[in-house]
């Protein structure tokens, strides 16, 4: 959960930095950077959602996996 929070905070910081750089760039670059920042933020939200969902599903998934021992008799 902490990793997901750090990912979101990092994405927000990158978005803030990109918005501050918007004033320094010409219009075509500004639009490209704005789209990239928006996609980065959406990707981060999707990653956060997937990490949150997998935290509930992982124990069920791992319990269904067969367990093998290399040293046990076959």
MODELLER restraints for C-alpha pairs under 7 A, 6 or more apart:
rsr = mdl.restraints
at = mdl.atoms
rsr.add(forms.Gaussian(group=physical.xy_distance, feature=features.Distance(at['CA:4:A'], at['CA:48:A']), mean=5.44, stdev=0.5))
rsr.add(forms.Gaussian(group=physical.xy_distance, feature=features.Distance(at['CA:4:A'], at['CA:51:A']), mean=6.94, stdev=0.5))
rsr.add(forms.Gaussian(group=physical.xy_distance, feature=features.Distance(at['CA:7:A'], at['CA:44:A']), mean=6.87, stdev=0.5))
rsr.add(forms.Gaussian(group=physical.xy_distance, feature=features.Distance(at['CA:8:A'], at['CA:44:A']), mean=6.06, stdev=0.5))
rsr.add(forms.Gaussian(group=physical.xy_distance, feature=features.Distance(at['CA:11:A'], at['CA:40:A']), mean=6.83, stdev=0.5))
rsr.add(forms.Gaussian(group=physical.xy_distance, feature=features.Distance(at['CA:11:A'], at['CA:41:A']), mean=6.00, stdev=0.5))
rsr.add(forms.Gaussian(group=physical.xy_distance, feature=features.Distance(at['CA:11:A'], at['CA:44:A']), mean=6.58, stdev=0.5))
rsr.add(forms.Gaussian(group=physical.xy_distance, feature=features.Distance(at['CA:15:A'], at['CA:37:A']), mean=5.41, stdev=0.5))
rsr.add(forms.Gaussian(group=physical.xy_distance, feature=features.Distance(at['CA:18:A'], at['CA:33:A']), mean=6.87, stdev=0.5))
rsr.add(forms.Gaussian(group=physical.xy_distance, feature=features.Distance(at['CA:18:A'], at['CA:37:A']), mean=6.71, stdev=0.5))
rsr.add(forms.Gaussian(group=physical.xy_distance, feature=features.Distance(at['CA:22:A'], at['CA:30:A']), mean=5.39, stdev=0.5))
